[in-house]
Amino acid sequence: MTISDDRAHIWIYDLEREALTRLSGAGGALPIWTPDGESVAFVSRTASFEIVWQAADGSGAAERLTSLMSSNSEPESWSPDGKLLVFNDDRPGTGQDIWLLSLEGERQARPFLQTPASEWGGVFSPDGRWIAYDSDESGRFEVYVQPFPGPGGKWQVSTEGGSQGVWARNGREIFYRSGDKMMAVEVETEPSFRLSKPKMLFEGRYEGDGWLGYANYDVTPDGQRFLMIRKEEEPAPTRIRVVPNWAEELKAKVPSGGR
């Protein structure tokens, strides 16, 4: 998770031990786990704002994954085999685009979606054959799916606006957010790709419901529970003290001409 005080840092919470340990020494944000759970990729909050990764146990220094592309690169997901990193980058002329970084060889980055529209939140399906993402090509943000590595068309997952798509671990559902609503769409990939009508799972005020692209929630492996950050309402005052004739009382206590 990202915790911010004077600056943002990456922290890891051990559920069994109930221990919270800071991972990023120089600051960081937007963490994602590698598929094997051994490392965490995140945005380094140094002067360069590059994507780095670091062993989850804190051993060793953070290692740079991307050379400086823009000031707005964000890691989004890994391919199931951990060989490709999906990340977002803001490019002149095309805005927010989805890129792929190979972890093999010279670690070359290449665009996956680079159009005049804004594309965010690229996430691999569990079998690595599809990528879900957000795009505003229709005039508002919706969630789409395209085959990987392609070629092929695309399918619109959401129907009335949506963002922050996340695959169920079994690959048979895509979850996404539509305002305060958590939505789900059933997915069939054989014999052909098919999507069900979106259905609402629940509704509530949680952090990130207006944050396009980066999914500010996660789903347990069995797809039955969601990890989210609840918005806390400001507590209402429990006592109001009323002082009648306050001005007259002040005059009586302050000598004439006093300050």
Beta strands, then each sheet from edge to edge (+ up, - down):
strand 1: 2-4
strand 2: 8-14
strand 3: 19-22
strand 4: 28-33
strand 5: 39-44
strand 6: 51-55
strand 7: 63-64
strand 8: 74-78
strand 9: 84-91
strand 10: 95-102
strand 11: 109-113
strand 12: 119-124
strand 13: 130-135
strand 14: 142-147
strand 15: 155-156
strand 16: 163-167
strand 17: 173-178
strand 18: 181-188
strand 19: 194-195
strand 20: 199-203
strand 21: 218-219
strand 22: 226-227
sheet 1: 1+ 2- 3+
sheet 2: 4+ 5- 6+ 7-
sheet 3: 8+ 9- 10+ 11-
sheet 4: 12+ 13- 14+ 15-
sheet 5: 16+ 17- 18+ 19-
sheet 6: 16+ 17- 18+ 20-
sheet 7: 21+ 22-
end
